[in-house]
Amino acid sequence: MKNKRGDYTSIIIYLVLGVIVLVILAIGFTKGWGTLASWIQSKNNIDQEIQSCSMACSIQSQFSFCDAQRELKSESFKNTDGKIYGTCNSFAEYLSQYKFPKCSGLCSGEAIPPSGKKSEGDIYKGETSQENYKGETSQENEETQEDLCDPNKIHDDGIYAMRACAQCSPRPTKTKYYEDKKIVEKDCSKIEYYCFDENNQLIECEK
């Protein structure tokens, strides 16, 4: 009797697994395998990339740390569809808020700024188009107040960075924005105040 119950349990388990496999195959063939991949893959891989870069630095792997193209994913990268491309060296230099390791003396030359566009091949070459790198700055993609005050946000231009200094509470100590294919820091503590007109354009404050 016990053996029969065990057989029934095994049959039920196999049937359930079979149904799950059929559902996965149906979704893959009808909606595309990319849909399944997007469900499985994490939307944030910053911690994993930090560990990988730390390992590359510890073994002094020049290619892995200085040249190999990496895809950094985070929902905070809203102006680049949640992805930024670069090297361990570029992340350490331009994304200091994530505390990527700096491997002094390993890389030659200046770090290439990270961008929202993937380079061809395994070697990261950086963005060649400033327009693509900075992303759209049209009215449609104007930053919301939540985006503006996100401490990890890299703003599309200096105007948004200055607005973050002026409008966010508590006031940030610094903000970051894209300028000439580089990530630039704005020191909020050195700025007394900002004024904006009705179109949210920066203007000189009335005394």
CYANA upper distance limits for C-alpha pairs under 8 A (distance plus 0.5 A):
  1 MET  CA      5 ARG  CA      6.95
  2 LYS  CA      6 GLY  CA      6.74
  3 ASN  CA      7 ASP  CA      6.69
  4 LYS  CA      8 TYR  CA      6.74
  5 ARG  CA      9 THR  CA      6.73
  6 GLY  CA     10 SER  CA      6.75
  7 ASP  CA     11 ILE  CA      6.70
  8 TYR  CA     12 ILE  CA      6.75
  9 THR  CA     13 ILE  CA      6.75
 10 SER  CA     14 TYR  CA      6.68
 11 ILE  CA     15 LEU  CA      6.61
 12 ILE  CA     16 VAL  CA      6.70
 13 ILE  CA     17 LEU  CA      6.70
 14 TYR  CA     18 GLY  CA      6.48
 15 LEU  CA     19 VAL  CA      6.72
 16 VAL  CA     20 ILE  CA      6.80
 17 LEU  CA     21 VAL  CA      6.71
 18 GLY  CA     22 LEU  CA      6.70
 19 VAL  CA     23 VAL  CA      6.69
 20 ILE  CA     24 ILE  CA      6.74
 21 VAL  CA     25 LEU  CA      6.68
 22 LEU  CA     26 ALA  CA      6.55
 23 VAL  CA     27 ILE  CA      6.70
 24 ILE  CA     28 GLY  CA      6.58
 25 LEU  CA     29 PHE  CA      6.64
 26 ALA  CA     30 THR  CA      6.50
 27 ILE  CA     31 LYS  CA      5.96
 27 ILE  CA     32 GLY  CA      7.41
 27 ILE  CA     33 TRP  CA      8.19
 27 ILE  CA     36 LEU  CA      8.16
 28 GLY  CA     32 GLY  CA      5.23
 28 GLY  CA     33 TRP  CA      5.07
 28 GLY  CA     34 GLY  CA      8.39
 28 GLY  CA     35 THR  CA      7.86
 28 GLY  CA     36 LEU  CA      7.18
 29 PHE  CA     33 TRP  CA      7.52
 31 LYS  CA     35 THR  CA      7.04
 32 GLY  CA     36 LEU  CA      7.95
 33 TRP  CA     37 ALA  CA      6.82
 34 GLY  CA     38 SER  CA      6.63
 35 THR  CA     39 TRP  CA      7.02
 36 LEU  CA     40 ILE  CA      6.83
 37 ALA  CA     41 GLN  CA      6.39
 38 SER  CA     42 SER  CA      8.30
 43 LYS  CA     73 LYS  CA      6.38
 43 LYS  CA     74 SER  CA      6.30
 43 LYS  CA     75 GLU  CA      7.15
 43 LYS  CA     82 GLY  CA      8.15
 44 ASN  CA     72 LEU  CA      8.19
 44 ASN  CA     73 LYS  CA      5.37
 44 ASN  CA     74 SER  CA      4.98
 44 ASN  CA     75 GLU  CA      7.47
 45 ASN  CA     49 GLU  CA      6.74
 45 ASN  CA     72 LEU  CA      6.83
 45 ASN  CA     73 LYS  CA      5.96
 45 ASN  CA     74 SER  CA      7.46
 46 ILE  CA     50 ILE  CA      6.65
 46 ILE  CA     72 LEU  CA      6.70
 46 ILE  CA     73 LYS  CA      7.07
 46 ILE  CA     74 SER  CA      7.66
 46 ILE  CA     98 TYR  CA      8.26
 47 ASP  CA     51 GLN  CA      6.84
 48 GLN  CA     52 SER  CA      6.72
 49 GLU  CA     53 CYS  CA      6.50
 49 GLU  CA     72 LEU  CA      7.77
 50 ILE  CA     54 SER  CA      6.56
 50 ILE  CA     99 LYS  CA      8.33
 50 ILE  CA    100 PHE  CA      6.00
 50 ILE  CA    101 PRO  CA      7.73
 51 GLN  CA     55 MET  CA      6.76
 52 SER  CA     56 ALA  CA      6.78
 53 CYS  CA     57 CYS  CA      6.66
 53 CYS  CA     64 SER  CA      8.18
 53 CYS  CA     65 PHE  CA      6.68
 53 CYS  CA     88 CYS  CA      6.14
 53 CYS  CA    100 PHE  CA      7.82
 53 CYS  CA    101 PRO  CA      7.40
 54 SER  CA     58 SER  CA      6.61
 54 SER  CA    100 PHE  CA      8.19
 54 SER  CA    101 PRO  CA      6.45
 55 MET  CA     59 ILE  CA      6.83
 56 ALA  CA     60 GLN  CA      6.51
 56 ALA  CA     61 SER  CA      5.69
 56 ALA  CA     62 GLN  CA      8.21
 56 ALA  CA     64 SER  CA      6.38
 56 ALA  CA     65 PHE  CA      6.10
 57 CYS  CA     61 SER  CA      6.74
 57 CYS  CA     62 GLN  CA      8.42
 57 CYS  CA     65 PHE  CA      6.90
 57 CYS  CA    101 PRO  CA      8.18
 57 CYS  CA    102 LYS  CA      8.49
 57 CYS  CA    103 CYS  CA      6.28
 60 GLN  CA    106 LEU  CA      7.42
 61 SER  CA     65 PHE  CA      6.64
 62 GLN  CA     66 CYS  CA      5.98
 62 GLN  CA     67 ASP  CA      7.75
 62 GLN  CA    106 LEU  CA      6.66
 62 GLN  CA    107 CYS  CA      7.05
 63 PHE  CA     67 ASP  CA      5.44
 63 PHE  CA     68 ALA  CA      6.29
 64 SER  CA     68 ALA  CA      5.51
 64 SER  CA     88 CYS  CA      8.27
 65 PHE  CA     87 THR  CA      6.93
 65 PHE  CA     88 CYS  CA      5.54
 65 PHE  CA     89 ASN  CA      6.58
 65 PHE  CA    107 CYS  CA      8.37
 66 CYS  CA     87 THR  CA      6.45
 66 CYS  CA     88 CYS  CA      6.79
 66 CYS  CA     89 ASN  CA      5.89
 66 CYS  CA     90 SER  CA      8.45
 66 CYS  CA    106 LEU  CA      8.18
 66 CYS  CA    107 CYS  CA      6.10
 67 ASP  CA     87 THR  CA      6.57
 67 ASP  CA    123 ILE  CA      5.92
 67 ASP  CA    124 TYR  CA      6.43
 68 ALA  CA     87 THR  CA      6.41
 68 ALA  CA    122 ASP  CA      6.39
 68 ALA  CA    123 ILE  CA      5.43
 68 ALA  CA    124 TYR  CA      6.51
 69 GLN  CA     85 TYR  CA      7.24
 69 GLN  CA     86 GLY  CA      6.02
 69 GLN  CA     87 THR  CA      5.87
 69 GLN  CA    119 SER  CA      8.15
 69 GLN  CA    122 ASP  CA      6.07
 69 GLN  CA    123 ILE  CA      5.68
 69 GLN  CA    124 TYR  CA      4.95
 70 ARG  CA     85 TYR  CA      6.15
 70 ARG  CA     86 GLY  CA      5.96
 70 ARG  CA     87 THR  CA      6.15
 70 ARG  CA     88 CYS  CA      8.08
 70 ARG  CA    124 TYR  CA      8.26
 71 GLU  CA     83 LYS  CA      7.06
 71 GLU  CA     84 ILE  CA      6.42
 71 GLU  CA     85 TYR  CA      5.25
 71 GLU  CA     86 GLY  CA      7.32
 72 LEU  CA     83 LYS  CA      6.11
 72 LEU  CA     84 ILE  CA      5.61
 72 LEU  CA     85 TYR  CA      6.55
 72 LEU  CA     86 GLY  CA      8.29
 73 LYS  CA     77 PHE  CA      8.08
 73 LYS  CA     82 GLY  CA      6.11
 73 LYS  CA     83 LYS  CA      5.10
 73 LYS  CA     84 ILE  CA      7.01
 74 SER  CA     82 GLY  CA      5.69
 74 SER  CA     83 LYS  CA      6.93
 75 GLU  CA     81 ASP  CA      8.46
 75 GLU  CA     82 GLY  CA      5.47
 76 SER  CA     82 GLY  CA      7.09
 76 SER  CA    152 ASN  CA      7.28
 76 SER  CA    153 LYS  CA      6.76
 77 PHE  CA     81 ASP  CA      6.92
 77 PHE  CA     82 GLY  CA      4.98
 77 PHE  CA     83 LYS  CA      6.67
 77 PHE  CA     84 ILE  CA      7.72
 77 PHE  CA    153 LYS  CA      7.63
 77 PHE  CA    154 ILE  CA      8.17
 78 LYS  CA     82 GLY  CA      5.87
 79 ASN  CA    135 GLY  CA      6.64
 79 ASN  CA    136 GLU  CA      8.11
 79 ASN  CA    156 ASP  CA      8.08
 80 THR  CA     84 ILE  CA      7.19
 80 THR  CA    116 GLY  CA      5.56
 80 THR  CA    135 GLY  CA      7.44
 81 ASP  CA    116 GLY  CA      8.47
 83 LYS  CA    116 GLY  CA      6.77
 84 ILE  CA    114 PRO  CA      6.91
 84 ILE  CA    115 SER  CA      5.96
 84 ILE  CA    116 GLY  CA      5.16
 84 ILE  CA    117 LYS  CA      7.72
 85 TYR  CA    114 PRO  CA      6.00
 85 TYR  CA    115 SER  CA      5.89
 85 TYR  CA    116 GLY  CA      6.40
 85 TYR  CA    117 LYS  CA      6.98
 85 TYR  CA    118 LYS  CA      6.36
 85 TYR  CA    124 TYR  CA      8.26
 86 GLY  CA     90 SER  CA      6.43
 86 GLY  CA     91 PHE  CA      7.14
 86 GLY  CA    112 ILE  CA      8.07
 86 GLY  CA    113 PRO  CA      7.58
 86 GLY  CA    114 PRO  CA      5.02
 86 GLY  CA    115 SER  CA      7.16
 86 GLY  CA    124 TYR  CA      6.52
 86 GLY  CA    126 GLY  CA      7.55
 87 THR  CA     91 PHE  CA      6.67
 87 THR  CA    114 PRO  CA      7.95
 87 THR  CA    124 TYR  CA      7.18
 88 CYS  CA     92 ALA  CA      6.59
 88 CYS  CA    100 PHE  CA      7.76
 88 CYS  CA    101 PRO  CA      8.36
 89 ASN  CA     93 GLU  CA      6.70
 89 ASN  CA    102 LYS  CA      7.43
 89 ASN  CA    103 CYS  CA      8.12
 89 ASN  CA    107 CYS  CA      8.08
 89 ASN  CA    111 ALA  CA      6.53
 90 SER  CA     94 TYR  CA      6.42
 90 SER  CA     95 LEU  CA      8.19
 90 SER  CA    111 ALA  CA      5.57
 90 SER  CA    112 ILE  CA      6.16
 90 SER  CA    113 PRO  CA      6.06
 90 SER  CA    114 PRO  CA      6.49
 91 PHE  CA     95 LEU  CA      5.51
 91 PHE  CA     96 SER  CA      7.74
 91 PHE  CA    100 PHE  CA      6.94
 91 PHE  CA    113 PRO  CA      8.34
 91 PHE  CA    114 PRO  CA      7.26
 92 ALA  CA     96 SER  CA      6.23
 92 ALA  CA     99 LYS  CA      7.34
 92 ALA  CA    100 PHE  CA      5.18
 92 ALA  CA    101 PRO  CA      6.44
 92 ALA  CA    102 LYS  CA      6.18
 93 GLU  CA    102 LYS  CA      8.09
 93 GLU  CA    111 ALA  CA      7.36
 94 TYR  CA    113 PRO  CA      7.09
 94 TYR  CA    114 PRO  CA      7.93
 94 TYR  CA    182 LYS  CA      8.47
 94 TYR  CA    183 ILE  CA      6.56
 95 LEU  CA     99 LYS  CA      7.97
 95 LEU  CA    100 PHE  CA      8.07
 96 SER  CA    100 PHE  CA      7.16
 97 GLN  CA    152 ASN  CA      7.66
103 CYS  CA    107 CYS  CA      8.22
112 ILE  CA    125 LYS  CA      7.97
112 ILE  CA    126 GLY  CA      6.54
113 PRO  CA    126 GLY  CA      7.12
113 PRO  CA    181 LYS  CA      7.23
113 PRO  CA    182 LYS  CA      6.01
113 PRO  CA    183 ILE  CA      7.52
114 PRO  CA    126 GLY  CA      7.07
114 PRO  CA    127 GLU  CA      8.37
114 PRO  CA    182 LYS  CA      8.44
115 SER  CA    126 GLY  CA      7.05
115 SER  CA    127 GLU  CA      6.54
115 SER  CA    133 TYR  CA      6.05
115 SER  CA    181 LYS  CA      8.42
116 GLY  CA    127 GLU  CA      8.43
116 GLY  CA    132 ASN  CA      8.08
116 GLY  CA    133 TYR  CA      6.39
117 LYS  CA    126 GLY  CA      8.33
117 LYS  CA    127 GLU  CA      6.92
117 LYS  CA    132 ASN  CA      7.88
117 LYS  CA    133 TYR  CA      7.36
118 LYS  CA    124 TYR  CA      8.21
118 LYS  CA    126 GLY  CA      8.42
119 SER  CA    123 ILE  CA      7.75
119 SER  CA    124 TYR  CA      6.11
119 SER  CA    125 LYS  CA      6.41
119 SER  CA    126 GLY  CA      7.16
119 SER  CA    127 GLU  CA      8.15
120 GLU  CA    124 TYR  CA      8.26
127 GLU  CA    132 ASN  CA      8.18
127 GLU  CA    133 TYR  CA      6.55
127 GLU  CA    181 LYS  CA      7.81
128 THR  CA    133 TYR  CA      8.43
129 SER  CA    133 TYR  CA      6.67
130 GLN  CA    134 LYS  CA      6.59
130 GLN  CA    180 ASP  CA      7.15
130 GLN  CA    181 LYS  CA      6.34
131 GLU  CA    135 GLY  CA      6.55
131 GLU  CA    136 GLU  CA      7.96
132 ASN  CA    136 GLU  CA      8.15
133 TYR  CA    181 LYS  CA      6.97
134 LYS  CA    156 ASP  CA      6.41
134 LYS  CA    157 ASP  CA      8.31
134 LYS  CA    178 TYR  CA      6.60
134 LYS  CA    179 GLU  CA      8.19
134 LYS  CA    181 LYS  CA      7.63
135 GLY  CA    156 ASP  CA      7.40
136 GLU  CA    141 ASN  CA      7.33
136 GLU  CA    156 ASP  CA      8.36
137 THR  CA    141 ASN  CA      6.63
137 THR  CA    142 GLU  CA      7.30
137 THR  CA    156 ASP  CA      7.05
138 SER  CA    142 GLU  CA      7.09
143 GLU  CA    147 ASP  CA      6.13
143 GLU  CA    148 LEU  CA      6.47
143 GLU  CA    160 TYR  CA      8.25
144 THR  CA    148 LEU  CA      6.53
145 GLN  CA    149 CYS  CA      6.75
146 GLU  CA    150 ASP  CA      6.70
147 ASP  CA    153 LYS  CA      7.36
148 LEU  CA    153 LYS  CA      7.85
148 LEU  CA    155 HIS  CA      8.26
148 LEU  CA    160 TYR  CA      7.44
148 LEU  CA    161 ALA  CA      8.31
148 LEU  CA    163 ARG  CA      8.09
148 LEU  CA    164 ALA  CA      6.05
148 LEU  CA    168 CYS  CA      8.10
149 CYS  CA    153 LYS  CA      8.24
149 CYS  CA    164 ALA  CA      6.39
149 CYS  CA    168 CYS  CA      6.07
149 CYS  CA    169 SER  CA      8.50
151 PRO  CA    172 PRO  CA      8.07
151 PRO  CA    175 THR  CA      7.98
153 LYS  CA    175 THR  CA      8.49
153 LYS  CA    176 LYS  CA      7.72
154 ILE  CA    175 THR  CA      8.03
154 ILE  CA    176 LYS  CA      5.55
154 ILE  CA    177 TYR  CA      5.47
154 ILE  CA    178 TYR  CA      7.50
154 ILE  CA    183 ILE  CA      8.17
155 HIS  CA    160 TYR  CA      6.44
155 HIS  CA    161 ALA  CA      6.47
155 HIS  CA    176 LYS  CA      6.62
155 HIS  CA    177 TYR  CA      4.81
155 HIS  CA    178 TYR  CA      6.93
156 ASP  CA    160 TYR  CA      7.46
156 ASP  CA    177 TYR  CA      6.27
156 ASP  CA    178 TYR  CA      6.11
157 ASP  CA    161 ALA  CA      7.24
157 ASP  CA    177 TYR  CA      5.77
157 ASP  CA    178 TYR  CA      5.94
157 ASP  CA    179 GLU  CA      7.05
158 GLY  CA    162 MET  CA      6.60
158 GLY  CA    177 TYR  CA      6.31
158 GLY  CA    178 TYR  CA      7.85
158 GLY  CA    179 GLU  CA      8.07
159 ILE  CA    163 ARG  CA      6.64
159 ILE  CA    201 GLN  CA      8.32
159 ILE  CA    202 LEU  CA      7.54
160 TYR  CA    164 ALA  CA      6.63
160 TYR  CA    177 TYR  CA      8.31
161 ALA  CA    165 CYS  CA      6.97
161 ALA  CA    175 THR  CA      6.11
161 ALA  CA    176 LYS  CA      6.72
161 ALA  CA    177 TYR  CA      6.61
161 ALA  CA    186 LYS  CA      7.48
162 MET  CA    166 ALA  CA      6.79
162 MET  CA    175 THR  CA      8.32
162 MET  CA    186 LYS  CA      8.07
162 MET  CA    188 CYS  CA      8.35
162 MET  CA    194 TYR  CA      8.04
163 ARG  CA    167 GLN  CA      6.23
163 ARG  CA    168 CYS  CA      8.39
163 ARG  CA    194 TYR  CA      8.08
164 ALA  CA    168 CYS  CA      5.93
164 ALA  CA    171 ARG  CA      8.43
164 ALA  CA    172 PRO  CA      8.08
164 ALA  CA    175 THR  CA      7.66
165 CYS  CA    171 ARG  CA      6.61
165 CYS  CA    172 PRO  CA      6.56
165 CYS  CA    173 THR  CA      8.28
165 CYS  CA    174 LYS  CA      7.75
165 CYS  CA    175 THR  CA      7.55
165 CYS  CA    188 CYS  CA      5.95
166 ALA  CA    171 ARG  CA      7.73
166 ALA  CA    193 TYR  CA      6.89
166 ALA  CA    194 TYR  CA      6.38
167 GLN  CA    171 ARG  CA      7.96
168 CYS  CA    172 PRO  CA      7.61
171 ARG  CA    188 CYS  CA      8.44
172 PRO  CA    188 CYS  CA      7.15
173 THR  CA    187 ASP  CA      6.83
173 THR  CA    188 CYS  CA      5.71
173 THR  CA    189 SER  CA      6.39
174 LYS  CA    185 GLU  CA      7.10
174 LYS  CA    186 LYS  CA      5.89
174 LYS  CA    187 ASP  CA      5.04
174 LYS  CA    188 CYS  CA      5.48
174 LYS  CA    189 SER  CA      7.90
175 THR  CA    185 GLU  CA      6.20
175 THR  CA    186 LYS  CA      5.63
175 THR  CA    187 ASP  CA      7.29
175 THR  CA    188 CYS  CA      7.67
176 LYS  CA    183 ILE  CA      6.97
176 LYS  CA    184 VAL  CA      5.99
176 LYS  CA    185 GLU  CA      4.99
176 LYS  CA    186 LYS  CA      6.48
177 TYR  CA    183 ILE  CA      6.06
177 TYR  CA    184 VAL  CA      5.90
177 TYR  CA    185 GLU  CA      7.14
177 TYR  CA    186 LYS  CA      8.34
178 TYR  CA    182 LYS  CA      6.10
178 TYR  CA    183 ILE  CA      5.22
178 TYR  CA    184 VAL  CA      6.63
179 GLU  CA    183 ILE  CA      6.80
179 GLU  CA    184 VAL  CA      7.02
187 ASP  CA    191 ILE  CA      7.93
194 TYR  CA    202 LEU  CA      7.71
194 TYR  CA    203 ILE  CA      8.08
194 TYR  CA    204 GLU  CA      7.99
194 TYR  CA    205 CYS  CA      7.19
195 CYS  CA    202 LEU  CA      6.52
195 CYS  CA    203 ILE  CA      6.11
195 CYS  CA    204 GLU  CA      6.82
195 CYS  CA    205 CYS  CA      5.70
196 PHE  CA    200 ASN  CA      5.64
196 PHE  CA    201 GLN  CA      5.69
196 PHE  CA    202 LEU  CA      5.10
196 PHE  CA    203 ILE  CA      5.90
196 PHE  CA    205 CYS  CA      8.50
197 ASP  CA    201 GLN  CA      5.98
197 ASP  CA    202 LEU  CA      7.21
197 ASP  CA    203 ILE  CA      7.02
